[in-house]
Amino acid sequence: MTYPVHTVDTAPEGAKPTLTAAQKGYGFIPNLLGVMANAPALVAAYTTLSGIFDTSSLSPAERQTVLLTTSYENECAYCMAAHSAIAGMQKVPQHVIDSIRAGAPIADAKLEALRQFTRMVVISRGWPTDAETAAFLAAGYGPQQVLEVVLGVGLKTLSNYTNHLAETPLDAAFAPAAWTKAA
């Protein structure tokens, strides 16, 4: 099945306001949103949830760690490229981005605890062990951040699965950060 990458002009009526806002905010409509526009409720949910995740107690580097780790575990090449570029724009240290892209430990112990916990939430489908949760809490996080990881994983699952189904083409803006999971 093919999923058209919509523009504001070609999108279903219900998706036009979301795509118009994206065009204004980003200067272009990311192909992910153009694909999601095939289901106006999905593109609205994704952009709304993204805005909500940005209000969490997690810092930009922590949020990008969650989003990149989820995308890595779900093997989403589109989101790995997009969030690598976005993380760079948000001043996330390049060594953090590179570590996540390689599936390798992050030198910063607190971010590594976040990467590991996020990884376990994804891999276990929401059933991290008590020991994994305790390790995350011991790194300086609390119950609020446990649930905010769930929020970030849910957000990225929407886009990762959309990209898997639609084989979303990578935008030129994200092409320099193209990614393929190492064997």
Backbone as ProteinMPNN parsed JSONL, in Angstrom:
{"seq_chain_A": "MTYPVHTVDTAPEGAKPTLTAAQKGYGFIPNLLGVMANAPALVAAYTTLSGIFDTSSLSPAERQTVLLTTSYENECAYCMAAHSAIAGMQKVPQHVIDSIRAGAPIADAKLEALRQFTRMVVISRGWPTDAETAAFLAAGYGPQQVLEVVLGVGLKTLSNYTNHLAETPLDAAFAPAAWTKAA", "coords_chain_A": {"N_chain_A": [[0.848, -1.18, 0.0], [0.473, 2.25, -0.724], [1.21, 5.438, 0.644], [0.327, 8.651, 0.236], [2.417, 11.575, 0.396], [1.319, 14.267, 1.774], [0.642, 17.71, 0.957], [-0.279, 20.997, 2.093], [-2.219, 21.726, 0.276], [-3.09, 19.268, -0.847], [-3.934, 17.704, 1.231], [-6.36, 15.983, 3.327], [-9.244, 17.779, 4.486], [-9.411, 17.903, 7.338], [-6.767, 17.707, 8.119], [-5.441, 19.914, 7.196], [-5.164, 22.324, 8.85], [-3.198, 21.48, 10.728], [-1.008, 20.854, 9.087], [-0.578, 23.344, 7.953], [0.232, 24.803, 10.195], [2.6, 23.403, 10.767], [4.111, 23.983, 8.493], [4.429, 26.712, 8.845], [5.83, 26.745, 11.298], [8.165, 25.127, 10.898], [9.112, 25.841, 8.445], [8.883, 24.149, 6.391], [7.032, 21.208, 5.434], [7.512, 18.402, 7.178], [8.083, 15.161, 5.793], [7.065, 13.048, 7.304], [4.857, 14.197, 8.661], [3.358, 14.875, 6.441], [2.702, 12.331, 5.492], [1.321, 11.316, 7.724], [-0.876, 12.943, 7.567], [-2.729, 11.666, 6.004], [-4.409, 10.476, 7.751], [-6.161, 12.494, 9.468], [-6.663, 12.651, 12.268], [-4.47, 11.291, 13.346], [-2.198, 12.882, 12.614], [-2.838, 15.208, 13.977], [-2.92, 14.245, 16.608], [-0.254, 13.389, 16.947], [1.27, 15.786, 16.639], [0.182, 17.318, 18.691], [0.745, 15.728, 20.958], [3.51, 15.779, 20.819], [4.022, 18.472, 21.44], [3.093, 18.456, 24.059], [4.896, 16.645, 25.247], [7.169, 18.192, 25.147], [6.717, 19.878, 27.291], [7.325, 18.445, 29.486], [9.17, 17.439, 32.459], [11.655, 16.699, 31.67], [14.82, 17.562, 30.313], [15.832, 19.197, 27.184], [17.965, 17.599, 26.122], [17.533, 15.211, 27.49], [14.935, 14.577, 26.607], [15.436, 14.194, 23.863], [17.123, 12.021, 24.084], [15.358, 10.027, 24.951], [13.619, 9.955, 22.703], [15.354, 9.357, 20.546], [16.452, 6.914, 21.452], [14.179, 5.273, 21.575], [13.499, 5.272, 18.855], [15.801, 4.068, 17.833], [15.645, 1.478, 18.982], [13.273, 0.647, 17.801], [14.08, 0.573, 15.254], [13.798, 2.705, 13.365], [14.617, 4.372, 10.691], [13.957, 6.856, 9.559], [13.106, 8.476, 11.778], [15.405, 8.328, 13.353], [17.237, 9.779, 11.808], [15.892, 12.277, 11.615], [15.616, 13.052, 14.34], [18.267, 13.039, 15.13], [19.22, 15.234, 13.735], [17.544, 17.234, 14.836], [18.249, 17.034, 17.544], [20.87, 17.944, 17.407], [20.376, 20.612, 16.699], [19.232, 21.412, 19.051], [21.34, 21.581, 20.697], [22.287, 19.241, 21.896], [24.927, 17.329, 23.069], [27.252, 16.142, 20.643], [28.548, 13.693, 21.051], [26.719, 12.316, 22.601], [24.543, 11.973, 20.872], [25.853, 10.451, 18.875], [26.526, 8.144, 20.354], [23.985, 7.05, 20.97], [23.022, 6.587, 18.378], [24.73, 4.554, 17.644], [24.014, 2.586, 19.371], [25.405, 2.416, 21.693], [26.898, 2.816, 24.994], [26.324, 5.904, 26.747], [28.546, 8.425, 27.748], [27.876, 10.194, 29.839], [26.616, 9.501, 32.902], [23.985, 9.81, 33.962], [22.388, 10.345, 31.692], [22.899, 7.963, 30.392], [21.64, 6.145, 32.109], [19.02, 6.917, 31.621], [18.843, 6.301, 28.881], [19.163, 3.503, 29.014], [16.925, 2.782, 30.603], [14.801, 3.694, 28.996], [15.246, 2.084, 26.765], [14.71, -0.444, 27.885], [12.008, -0.148, 28.526], [10.916, -0.018, 25.963], [11.81, -2.467, 24.758], [10.721, -4.364, 26.515], [8.092, -3.914, 26.174], [6.813, -2.161, 27.923], [7.163, -3.365, 30.371], [9.411, -3.054, 32.293], [11.85, -4.45, 34.514], [11.769, -4.589, 38.134], [14.331, -4.099, 39.095], [15.502, -2.734, 36.931], [13.964, -0.43, 36.885], [14.57, 0.534, 39.43], [17.297, 1.112, 39.105], [17.14, 3.244, 37.325], [15.808, 5.128, 38.925], [17.732, 5.386, 40.926], [19.633, 6.815, 39.59], [18.882, 9.381, 39.8], [16.425, 10.129, 38.903], [12.788, 10.342, 39.12], [9.446, 9.138, 40.021], [7.803, 10.713, 38.361], [9.394, 11.124, 36.072], [9.665, 8.493, 35.217], [7.126, 8.006, 34.184], [7.077, 10.012, 32.27], [8.93, 9.059, 30.467], [7.417, 6.978, 29.421], [5.513, 8.529, 28.091], [7.158, 9.747, 26.102], [8.032, 7.445, 24.719], [5.58, 6.52, 23.775], [4.878, 8.646, 22.053], [6.966, 8.476, 20.12], [6.51, 5.911, 19.198], [4.173, 6.2, 17.713], [5.147, 7.662, 15.47], [7.3, 6.035, 14.605], [6.045, 3.599, 13.882], [4.289, 4.523, 11.92], [6.147, 5.339, 9.978], [7.325, 2.87, 9.396], [5.179, 1.493, 8.196], [4.536, 3.193, 6.03], [6.906, 3.636, 4.735], [8.249, 6.13, 4.755], [9.664, 8.721, 2.884], [12.899, 10.159, 3.363], [13.387, 13.488, 4.36], [15.064, 16.183, 2.669], [16.207, 17.962, 4.457], [16.934, 16.376, 6.593], [18.623, 14.534, 5.534], [21.525, 14.69, 5.765], [21.897, 13.415, 8.192], [21.265, 10.782, 7.839], [20.567, 7.356, 8.652], [21.393, 3.973, 9.325], [20.794, 0.997, 10.975], [23.448, -0.663, 12.501], [24.713, -3.915, 11.777]], "CA_chain_A": [[0.0, 0.0, 0.0], [1.226, 3.502, -0.742], [0.654, 6.548, 1.415], [0.831, 9.908, -0.314], [2.99, 12.593, 1.273], [0.459, 15.403, 1.478], [0.94, 19.121, 1.171], [-1.482, 21.669, 2.591], [-3.216, 21.72, -0.809], [-3.621, 17.937, -1.159], [-4.339, 17.003, 2.452], [-7.766, 16.015, 3.715], [-9.591, 19.03, 5.19], [-9.116, 17.833, 8.761], [-5.318, 17.777, 8.368], [-4.887, 21.174, 6.679], [-4.67, 23.242, 9.889], [-1.972, 20.947, 11.322], [0.075, 21.014, 8.116], [-0.326, 24.788, 7.841], [1.022, 25.17, 11.378], [3.932, 22.818, 10.6], [4.78, 24.784, 7.459], [4.798, 27.985, 9.475], [6.802, 26.518, 12.365], [9.411, 24.511, 10.445], [9.52, 26.358, 7.148], [8.535, 23.098, 5.435], [6.227, 20.15, 6.051], [8.257, 17.139, 7.177], [7.371, 14.079, 5.113], [6.309, 12.285, 8.3], [3.551, 14.841, 8.864], [2.63, 14.737, 5.177], [2.149, 10.973, 5.471], [0.319, 11.22, 8.794], [-2.068, 13.71, 7.163], [-3.715, 10.745, 5.44], [-5.329, 10.26, 8.87], [-6.093, 13.767, 10.189], [-6.596, 12.466, 13.723], [-3.113, 10.886, 13.69], [-1.271, 14.019, 12.54], [-3.2, 16.109, 15.08], [-2.488, 13.611, 17.857], [1.204, 13.384, 17.019], [1.797, 17.134, 16.881], [-0.271, 17.724, 20.027], [1.513, 14.971, 21.942], [4.876, 16.298, 20.761], [4.011, 19.706, 22.221], [2.933, 18.097, 25.466], [6.162, 16.058, 25.698], [8.102, 19.31, 25.335], [6.446, 20.528, 28.578], [7.685, 17.522, 30.562], [10.288, 17.881, 33.303], [12.905, 16.277, 31.051], [15.53, 18.595, 29.552], [15.901, 18.864, 25.76], [18.868, 16.461, 25.899], [16.856, 14.008, 27.997], [13.832, 14.248, 25.688], [16.001, 13.621, 22.635], [17.63, 10.69, 24.435], [14.202, 9.13, 24.92], [13.105, 9.831, 21.336], [16.338, 8.64, 19.735], [16.566, 5.531, 21.923], [12.981, 4.565, 21.109], [13.63, 5.096, 17.405], [16.857, 3.079, 17.629], [15.123, 0.147, 19.311], [12.241, 0.32, 16.826], [14.756, 0.57, 13.957], [13.152, 3.68, 12.488], [15.66, 5.178, 10.045], [13.481, 8.23, 9.384], [13.14, 9.201, 13.057], [16.797, 8.45, 13.795], [17.818, 10.906, 11.071], [15.225, 13.526, 11.988], [15.934, 13.445, 15.72], [19.696, 13.36, 15.202], [19.319, 16.629, 13.289], [16.867, 18.085, 15.83], [19.08, 17.032, 18.751], [21.978, 18.847, 17.134], [19.854, 21.983, 16.768], [18.941, 21.693, 20.452], [22.634, 21.61, 21.405], [22.621, 17.987, 22.564], [26.308, 17.027, 22.687], [27.362, 15.202, 19.522], [28.921, 12.355, 21.53], [25.489, 11.675, 23.077], [23.821, 11.563, 19.653], [26.613, 9.371, 18.243], [26.397, 6.937, 21.172], [22.654, 6.466, 20.783], [22.954, 6.092, 16.995], [25.512, 3.322, 17.577], [23.544, 1.632, 20.376], [26.515, 2.306, 22.641], [26.693, 3.576, 26.224], [26.589, 7.343, 26.783], [29.529, 8.712, 28.805], [27.171, 10.845, 30.94], [25.957, 8.403, 33.633], [22.549, 10.029, 34.117], [21.768, 10.114, 30.382], [22.99, 6.53, 30.098], [20.556, 5.498, 32.862], [17.797, 7.226, 30.876], [18.87, 5.49, 27.656], [18.923, 2.106, 29.375], [15.541, 2.608, 31.049], [13.951, 3.823, 27.804], [15.465, 0.866, 25.983], [14.008, -1.551, 28.511], [10.566, 0.08, 28.37], [10.567, -0.395, 24.586], [12.059, -3.896, 24.533], [9.815, -5.172, 27.34], [6.733, -3.454, 25.882], [6.246, -1.522, 29.099], [7.326, -4.198, 31.555], [10.775, -3.119, 32.824], [11.92, -5.14, 35.798], [11.933, -3.726, 39.306], [15.748, -3.724, 39.165], [15.738, -1.724, 35.891], [13.329, 0.803, 37.363], [15.363, 0.997, 40.583], [18.539, 1.699, 38.577], [16.751, 4.545, 36.771], [15.538, 6.006, 40.071], [19.003, 5.616, 41.618], [20.411, 7.774, 38.797], [18.417, 10.731, 40.091], [15.093, 10.364, 38.35], [11.703, 10.007, 40.022], [8.259, 8.552, 39.411], [7.32, 11.564, 37.27], [10.187, 10.862, 34.878], [9.313, 7.147, 34.743], [5.933, 8.141, 33.35], [7.399, 10.852, 31.114], [9.545, 8.156, 29.493], [6.292, 6.319, 28.76], [4.971, 9.528, 27.17], [8.066, 9.855, 24.959], [7.985, 6.184, 23.971], [4.303, 6.521, 23.053], [4.999, 9.623, 20.966], [7.82, 7.948, 19.053], [5.893, 4.719, 18.618], [3.265, 6.675, 16.661], [5.884, 8.002, 14.252], [8.077, 4.883, 14.138], [5.167, 2.644, 13.204], [3.831, 5.165, 10.683], [7.24, 5.261, 9.005], [7.474, 1.476, 8.967], [4.09, 1.16, 7.277], [4.502, 4.056, 4.85], [8.24, 3.803, 4.156], [8.318, 7.577, 4.565], [10.948, 9.177, 2.34], [13.63, 11.092, 4.21], [13.432, 14.869, 3.891], [16.399, 16.707, 2.372], [16.718, 18.618, 5.67], [17.446, 15.366, 7.512], [19.498, 13.61, 4.788], [22.889, 14.585, 6.29], [21.903, 12.567, 9.391], [20.7, 9.469, 7.48], [21.008, 6.326, 9.576], [21.036, 2.574, 9.16], [21.26, 0.262, 12.157], [24.569, -1.571, 12.245], [24.373, -5.337, 11.955]], "C_chain_A": [[0.891, 1.24, 0.0], [0.46, 4.585, 0.013], [1.194, 7.833, 0.824], [1.404, 10.812, 0.772], [2.266, 13.891, 0.924], [1.133, 16.749, 1.7], [-0.329, 19.733, 1.765], [-2.58, 21.589, 1.53], [-3.847, 20.361, -1.04], [-4.178, 17.197, 0.046], [-5.85, 17.007, 2.646], [-8.032, 17.27, 4.557], [-9.184, 19.014, 6.656], [-7.643, 17.951, 9.102], [-4.715, 19.117, 7.962], [-4.415, 22.133, 7.775], [-3.355, 22.773, 10.515], [-0.798, 21.135, 10.371], [0.423, 22.484, 7.911], [0.541, 25.26, 9.004], [2.444, 24.626, 11.263], [4.739, 23.622, 9.585], [5.279, 26.102, 8.053], [5.92, 27.791, 10.496], [8.153, 26.027, 11.888], [9.959, 25.132, 9.16], [9.306, 25.343, 6.032], [7.661, 22.092, 6.172], [7.057, 18.872, 6.014], [7.418, 16.017, 6.544], [6.569, 13.22, 6.081], [4.924, 12.883, 8.491], [2.709, 14.774, 7.603], [1.997, 13.359, 5.033], [1.052, 10.837, 6.519], [-0.97, 11.945, 8.431], [-3.115, 12.846, 6.478], [-4.774, 10.383, 6.482], [-5.27, 11.53, 9.72], [-5.999, 13.627, 11.707], [-5.182, 12.084, 14.154], [-2.165, 12.073, 13.662], [-1.572, 15.026, 13.65], [-2.724, 15.537, 16.41], [-0.973, 13.683, 18.007], [1.756, 14.774, 17.333], [1.383, 17.652, 18.257], [0.555, 17.031, 21.102], [2.969, 15.434, 21.968], [4.996, 17.588, 21.578], [3.887, 19.44, 23.706], [4.235, 17.511, 26.017], [7.203, 17.149, 25.948], [7.882, 20.039, 26.66], [6.812, 19.631, 29.762], [8.855, 18.086, 31.362], [11.642, 17.494, 32.72], [13.508, 17.431, 30.247], [15.496, 18.25, 28.059], [16.815, 17.661, 25.476], [18.229, 15.158, 26.373], [15.704, 13.604, 27.074], [14.37, 13.62, 24.405], [16.603, 12.248, 22.897], [16.502, 9.673, 24.394], [13.751, 8.887, 23.479], [14.066, 9.057, 20.439], [16.458, 7.172, 20.156], [15.365, 4.71, 21.476], [13.086, 4.275, 19.623], [14.709, 4.07, 17.059], [16.307, 1.672, 17.858], [14.046, -0.3, 18.331], [12.775, 0.323, 15.396], [14.083, 1.484, 12.94], [14.208, 4.632, 11.917], [15.22, 6.629, 9.893], [13.617, 9.011, 10.692], [14.547, 9.314, 13.608], [17.456, 9.634, 13.102], [17.216, 12.223, 11.547], [15.63, 13.968, 13.395], [17.43, 13.642, 15.947], [19.898, 14.817, 14.803], [18.712, 17.577, 14.327], [17.698, 18.168, 17.109], [20.28, 17.958, 18.577], [21.553, 20.306, 17.231], [19.571, 22.39, 18.219], [20.191, 21.618, 21.323], [22.897, 20.371, 22.266], [24.05, 17.656, 22.133], [26.384, 15.929, 21.621], [27.726, 13.798, 19.993], [27.7, 11.598, 22.069], [24.706, 11.138, 21.879], [24.524, 10.358, 19.02], [26.494, 8.069, 19.024], [25.048, 6.27, 20.948], [22.533, 5.867, 19.382], [23.703, 4.772, 16.832], [25.007, 2.245, 18.542], [24.585, 1.402, 21.451], [26.235, 3.131, 23.896], [27.063, 5.05, 26.059], [27.528, 7.596, 27.954], [28.887, 9.359, 30.03], [26.313, 9.785, 31.644], [24.446, 8.585, 33.749], [21.826, 9.817, 32.787], [21.834, 8.639, 29.989], [21.913, 5.759, 30.863], [19.218, 5.728, 32.159], [17.726, 6.405, 29.599], [18.538, 4.041, 27.971], [17.47, 1.872, 29.796], [14.585, 2.699, 29.858], [14.04, 2.559, 26.96], [14.666, -0.302, 26.571], [12.489, -1.387, 28.442], [10.131, -0.364, 26.971], [10.671, -1.904, 24.399], [11.057, -4.763, 25.287], [8.346, -4.843, 27.091], [6.035, -2.945, 27.142], [6.364, -2.312, 30.381], [8.783, -4.222, 32.027], [10.744, -3.819, 34.18], [12.024, -4.12, 36.937], [13.375, -3.231, 39.405], [16.07, -2.635, 38.134], [15.138, -0.378, 36.301], [14.118, 1.38, 38.532], [16.661, 1.655, 40.123], [18.264, 3.087, 37.999], [16.515, 5.545, 37.907], [16.835, 6.34, 40.822], [19.885, 6.629, 40.88], [19.943, 9.205, 39.014], [17.074, 11.092, 39.488], [14.041, 9.946, 39.363], [10.524, 9.398, 39.282], [7.703, 9.384, 38.246], [8.075, 11.252, 35.985], [9.968, 9.447, 34.343], [8.139, 7.265, 33.773], [6.17, 9.047, 32.143], [8.168, 10.057, 30.056], [8.445, 7.425, 28.729], [5.658, 7.263, 27.73], [5.849, 9.635, 25.917], [8.068, 8.607, 24.092], [6.68, 6.113, 23.171], [4.331, 7.458, 21.859], [5.799, 9.037, 19.817], [7.243, 6.696, 18.436], [4.919, 5.117, 17.517], [4.03, 6.949, 15.366], [6.688, 6.817, 13.723], [7.2, 3.92, 13.35], [4.603, 3.228, 11.909], [4.903, 5.044, 9.609], [7.482, 3.844, 8.519], [6.419, 1.125, 7.924], [4.179, 1.92, 5.958], [5.839, 4.145, 4.118], [8.457, 5.268, 3.772], [9.675, 7.983, 3.995], [11.578, 10.232, 3.244], [13.667, 12.469, 3.563], [14.875, 15.279, 3.623], [17.025, 17.335, 3.617], [17.364, 17.63, 6.639], [18.455, 14.416, 6.852], [20.93, 13.565, 5.321], [22.999, 13.674, 7.524], [21.304, 11.189, 9.111], [21.349, 8.391, 8.335], [20.53, 4.955, 9.122], [21.599, 1.844, 10.363], [22.369, -0.707, 11.755], [24.159, -3.002, 12.54], [24.914, -5.859, 13.266]], "O_chain_A": [[1.936, 1.265, 0.65], [-0.771, 4.625, 0.01], [2.396, 8.088, 0.897], [0.939, 10.814, 1.911], [2.56, 14.529, -0.086], [2.05, 16.896, 2.508], [-1.339, 19.046, 1.918], [-3.75, 21.402, 1.865], [-5.023, 20.288, -1.394], [-4.831, 16.165, -0.11], [-6.54, 17.918, 2.189], [-7.142, 17.756, 5.255], [-8.665, 20.008, 7.164], [-7.293, 18.261, 10.24], [-3.587, 19.424, 8.346], [-3.339, 22.713, 7.633], [-2.485, 23.596, 10.801], [0.288, 21.529, 10.795], [1.59, 22.828, 7.719], [1.479, 26.032, 8.809], [3.397, 25.316, 11.624], [5.917, 23.905, 9.803], [6.4, 26.538, 7.792], [6.855, 28.59, 10.549], [9.184, 26.454, 12.407], [11.134, 24.965, 8.834], [9.525, 25.65, 4.86], [7.565, 22.126, 7.399], [7.285, 18.314, 4.941], [6.205, 15.943, 6.74], [5.506, 12.714, 5.722], [3.928, 12.16, 8.483], [1.488, 14.632, 7.675], [0.888, 13.231, 4.513], [-0.021, 10.304, 6.236], [-2.04, 11.599, 8.933], [-4.274, 13.248, 6.378], [-5.899, 10.025, 6.134], [-4.419, 11.637, 10.603], [-5.315, 14.418, 12.357], [-4.733, 12.507, 15.219], [-1.394, 12.257, 14.604], [-0.653, 15.631, 14.201], [-2.184, 16.265, 17.244], [-0.47, 14.005, 19.083], [2.616, 14.917, 18.202], [2.155, 18.351, 18.914], [1.013, 17.672, 22.048], [3.588, 15.474, 23.032], [5.962, 17.769, 22.32], [4.508, 20.123, 24.519], [4.637, 17.842, 27.133], [8.022, 17.034, 26.86], [8.775, 20.754, 27.115], [6.628, 20.021, 30.914], [9.452, 19.092, 30.979], [12.675, 17.923, 33.233], [12.79, 18.18, 29.584], [15.163, 17.12, 27.703], [16.465, 16.799, 24.671], [18.372, 14.121, 25.725], [15.521, 12.419, 26.793], [13.824, 12.631, 23.917], [16.591, 11.394, 22.011], [16.672, 8.576, 23.86], [13.528, 7.744, 23.081], [13.643, 8.201, 19.662], [16.554, 6.289, 19.304], [15.522, 3.569, 21.042], [12.797, 3.163, 19.18], [14.558, 3.297, 16.113], [16.486, 0.785, 17.024], [13.915, -1.493, 18.057], [12.025, 0.103, 14.445], [13.83, 1.088, 11.802], [14.634, 5.576, 12.582], [16.027, 7.539, 10.08], [14.19, 10.101, 10.701], [14.864, 10.302, 14.272], [18.161, 10.411, 13.745], [17.941, 13.172, 11.847], [15.952, 15.137, 13.609], [17.818, 14.352, 16.875], [20.651, 15.547, 15.448], [19.305, 18.604, 14.655], [17.837, 19.244, 17.692], [20.655, 18.674, 19.505], [22.28, 21.136, 17.777], [19.661, 23.567, 18.569], [20.097, 21.594, 22.55], [23.638, 20.439, 23.247], [24.352, 17.699, 20.94], [25.676, 14.925, 21.691], [27.272, 12.814, 19.409], [27.657, 10.37, 21.998], [24.263, 9.99, 21.878], [23.881, 9.368, 18.672], [26.373, 7.0, 18.425], [24.978, 5.056, 20.756], [22.005, 4.767, 19.218], [23.35, 3.961, 15.976], [25.51, 1.122, 18.535], [24.647, 0.329, 22.05], [25.418, 4.051, 23.86], [27.992, 5.394, 25.328], [27.331, 7.043, 29.036], [29.315, 9.096, 31.153], [25.389, 9.236, 31.044], [23.7, 7.611, 33.643], [20.771, 9.184, 32.75], [20.929, 8.127, 29.33], [21.331, 4.818, 30.324], [18.378, 4.828, 32.111], [16.67, 5.869, 29.264], [17.73, 3.419, 27.282], [16.856, 0.883, 29.396], [13.671, 1.885, 29.725], [13.027, 2.034, 26.499], [14.024, -1.054, 25.837], [11.764, -2.373, 28.313], [9.096, -1.012, 26.817], [9.727, -2.543, 23.935], [10.594, -5.778, 24.766], [7.46, -5.421, 27.719], [4.868, -3.237, 27.401], [5.733, -1.969, 31.381], [9.355, -5.305, 32.154], [9.742, -3.782, 34.893], [12.329, -2.948, 36.718], [13.613, -2.076, 39.758], [16.828, -1.712, 38.431], [15.739, 0.674, 36.086], [14.311, 2.593, 38.609], [17.079, 2.658, 40.701], [19.071, 4.002, 38.169], [16.98, 6.682, 37.84], [17.003, 7.463, 41.297], [20.778, 7.229, 41.477], [20.534, 10.141, 38.477], [16.643, 12.243, 39.561], [14.351, 9.276, 40.348], [10.586, 9.169, 38.074], [7.197, 8.834, 37.269], [7.466, 11.128, 34.923], [10.074, 9.224, 33.137], [8.16, 6.695, 32.683], [5.534, 8.871, 31.104], [8.063, 10.358, 28.867], [8.538, 7.273, 27.511], [5.31, 6.84, 26.628], [5.336, 9.614, 24.798], [8.103, 8.701, 22.865], [6.684, 5.691, 22.015], [3.862, 7.106, 20.777], [5.365, 9.092, 18.666], [7.465, 6.44, 17.252], [4.844, 4.442, 16.49], [3.611, 6.519, 14.291], [6.75, 6.613, 12.511], [7.58, 3.477, 12.266], [4.455, 2.514, 10.917], [4.61, 4.689, 8.467], [7.811, 3.638, 7.35], [6.73, 0.53, 6.893], [3.926, 1.356, 4.894], [5.904, 4.671, 3.007], [8.798, 5.594, 2.635], [10.715, 7.632, 4.552], [10.89, 11.08, 3.812], [13.942, 12.601, 2.37], [15.799, 14.784, 4.269], [18.238, 17.251, 3.811], [18.241, 18.004, 7.417], [19.068, 13.592, 7.53], [21.52, 12.485, 5.335], [24.093, 13.216, 7.854], [20.88, 10.5, 10.039], [22.521, 8.49, 8.698], [19.422, 4.798, 8.609], [22.756, 2.049, 10.731], [22.236, -1.466, 10.795], [23.36, -3.263, 13.439], [24.726, -7.032, 13.588]]}, "name": "protein", "num_of_chains": 1, "seq": "MTYPVHTVDTAPEGAKPTLTAAQKGYGFIPNLLGVMANAPALVAAYTTLSGIFDTSSLSPAERQTVLLTTSYENECAYCMAAHSAIAGMQKVPQHVIDSIRAGAPIADAKLEALRQFTRMVVISRGWPTDAETAAFLAAGYGPQQVLEVVLGVGLKTLSNYTNHLAETPLDAAFAPAAWTKAA"}
